[in-house]
Amino acid sequence: MLYYDQIDHDRFGTIRQQIWAVLHFPLHIGILLTTEGSSEFMLWRLGVELSNWATEKAVHSVENVETGKQLIDALKDTFTAVAQRFTKIPPLDYSSQYNELQALNITNASNNHTLEEAVGIVSEMLTDTYAWVFANLGVEVPANSQAEAVTGDDQLSEIVGVFNTVFLYFFIAAGGTLILLSVMYYFGKTHKNRGELASIAFRFIVGLGLALLATMQATPDSNALYAFIQSPWILPTVMLSYGLGEFVPVCSNFLCSQLI
């Protein structure tokens, strides 16, 4: 509806028609990038949800077990449950980490240094698991991050870098697409009433706001970007913006038609 309600079926000027037609090329690029970005963020959300679940289970195990054996058994249950979700890449081997945890001989009387070592080992296992989950989801990273010498933390950094790039082009493309639709609306209608002019302006502003979300990457404090990209609101933000771009103009057109 954002496209078809802007077409004037009567003939309009040749120059206006040419401009309207030429704008279809960047429009299709914007639609393609928006669709591709939404697909990538669907994978991202799946990975984040599973990673958060594994983290919560592991943290709960560390905080509530009384012995090293109980901790190892709890972690085995957690990582086995994660591994059963995928078949693309073989499960990770945590034997060395389990041996390190067993050597710590964790008990209720363990000192803080021992517990810190255990937390460090579990954190390393979780980081490797995050990278493994996204690899199974088909997230492609630079070839050098696939080398055996590269740690899970390095691979995870590469994965985050990939999605930072997706975040950048996704919101620029989504906002740019809505801006182009508003400009095409302007050139596609020869005679526009006040409601239609308000619709064009509103869509342009909403599209500009979406595109400006990409500037979150340029802020010195990355906490806001990290919180947003970890939240489930990335795709709903675009969906709601496009919904407003359609619903509010329709209402304004209706109100203007009643006032005239």
Secondary structure, DSSP 8 states (H G I E B T S, - for coil): -TTGGG---S---HHHHHHHHHTHHHHHHHHHHHHHHHHHHHHHHHHHHHHHHHHHHHHHHHHH-SSHHHHHHHHHHHHHHHHTT--SS-----HHHHHHHHHHT--TT--HHHHHHHHHHHHHHHHHHHHHHHHHTT----GGGGSTTS-HHHHHHHHHHHHHHHHHHHHHHHHHHHHHHHHHHHHH-SS--HHHHHHHHHHHHHHHHHHHGGGGGGSS--HHHHHHHHSTTHHHHHHHHHHHHHHHHHHHHHHHHHH-
